[in-house]
Amino acid sequence: MVSEEDIKRVVRGPADLEERIDQLVKQKEFLQFKCRQAGAAILNLEKQNEDLKNEIDRLSEENSNIVTITKQ
């Protein structure tokens, strides 16, 4: 079934500048959305990485304390 939008697209043609501008605007919006998602994911991973570093430092200190206590 052919929709009215399809008919307009055929009449205007794929090389129509307005059609191309619309496509590029939609592509730009999609890419901006994906960049925001990626940015949020990066911030989340950086936070998680920092938390893991802190946990490793804590466990290393605890291990050092246990080794010191057991040597006595």
Backbone hydrogen bonds, N-H to C=O, Kabsch-Sander energy under -0.5 kcal/mol:
donor,donor_aa,acceptor,acceptor_aa,energy
3,S,1,M,-0.5
7,I,3,S,-1.8
8,K,4,E,-2.3
9,R,5,E,-2.2
10,V,6,D,-2.2
11,V,7,I,-2.4
12,R,8,K,-2.6
13,G,9,R,-2.6
16,D,13,G,-1.3
20,R,16,D,-2.2
21,I,17,L,-2.8
22,D,18,E,-2.4
23,Q,19,E,-2.3
24,L,20,R,-2.5
25,V,21,I,-2.6
26,K,22,D,-2.3
27,Q,23,Q,-2.5
28,K,24,L,-2.6
29,E,25,V,-2.4
30,F,26,K,-2.4
31,L,27,Q,-2.7
32,Q,28,K,-2.4
33,F,29,E,-2.2
34,K,30,F,-2.4
35,C,31,L,-2.4
36,R,32,Q,-2.3
37,Q,33,F,-2.2
38,A,34,K,-2.6
39,G,35,C,-2.7
40,A,36,R,-2.3
41,A,37,Q,-2.3
42,I,38,A,-2.5
43,L,39,G,-2.4
44,N,40,A,-2.2
45,L,41,A,-2.5
46,E,42,I,-2.6
47,K,43,L,-2.2
48,Q,44,N,-2.4
49,N,45,L,-2.6
50,E,46,E,-2.2
51,D,47,K,-2.4
52,L,48,Q,-2.3
53,K,49,N,-2.3
54,N,50,E,-2.2
55,E,51,D,-2.1
56,I,52,L,-2.5
57,D,53,K,-2.5
58,R,54,N,-2.3
59,L,55,E,-2.6
60,S,56,I,-2.6
61,E,57,D,-2.3
62,E,58,R,-2.4
63,N,59,L,-2.6
64,S,60,S,-2.5
65,N,61,E,-2.3
66,I,62,E,-2.2
67,V,63,N,-2.6
68,T,64,S,-2.3
69,I,65,N,-2.4
70,T,66,I,-2.5
71,K,67,V,-1.2
72,Q,68,T,-0.6
72,Q,69,I,-0.8
